[in-house]
């Protein structure tokens, strides 16, 4: 199966394959997408907090889904790929990147859970907290190259492993997956 992963592709696939840090890029078939849909519905974070992968759910509504297997040289996402929300939708925390970290430096009203995530302790939690993985923009694909309603998302680690197993790829902890989904016409 790994041979089809690197088979020549269309415009969108070749654009993605040309990006720095892309090790593999290939279309996901309907079988693995269904398997991933089931897996994503079961994902929980530490403390048994629900994870709502809205980006993945939106990807399923698109004509095509490309999986990128990337190494650390791949560019960071243009906006957070995960946020922590209260049950009533208030922002409790968000992912932070090196290029956005300055806005949180020296602030006493945030708590760093890790180098890449801050929480806002002044926002009241109500017991219905959930991590949300929103759809993220992917500017390299756009209308100029026949790509419409483009989004990207990160699959859960268990889904990442399922993709690698399905396509016969080695599970290397230095490699991660990103999904890019788009329509091939300008419909909504």
URCORKA-V968340 format. One line per field, one symbol per residue. ss: DSSP state (~ for helix, > for strand, _ for the rest). phi: phi as a letter, one per 20 degrees, with the letter a starting at -180 (. if undefined). burial: b if it has 16 or more other C-alpha atoms within 10 Angstrom, else e. Layout:
BEGIN
ss = ???
phi = ???
burial = ???
END
This chain:
BEGIN
ss = _~~~~_____~~~~~~~____>>>>>>__~~~~~~~~~~~___>>~~~>>>>_~~~~~~____>>>>>>>____________>>>_____>>>>>_____~~~~______>>>>__>>>__________>>>___>______~~~__>>>>>>___~~~~~~~~~~_________>>>>>>>>_____
phi = .ffffdfgcegffffffefgneebbbfeefffffffgffffdfcegmlffddefffffgfeefccdeddcdfffffffbgebcddffenffeabfcdgfdfgfdfmeeeccefbfcbdcdffefecndfbeddffcfbffdbgfdmdclfccadffgffgffffffdmefedfedcdcdccbdebfff
burial = eeeebeeeeeebbeebbeeebbbbbbbbeeeebeebbeebeebeeeeeebbbbbbbbbbbebebbbbbbbbeeeeeeeebbbbbbbeeeebbbbbbbeeeeeeeeeeeebeeeeeebbbbeeeebeeebbbbbbbbbbeebeeeeebbbbbbbbbbeebbbbbbeebebeeeeebbbbbbbbbeeeee
END
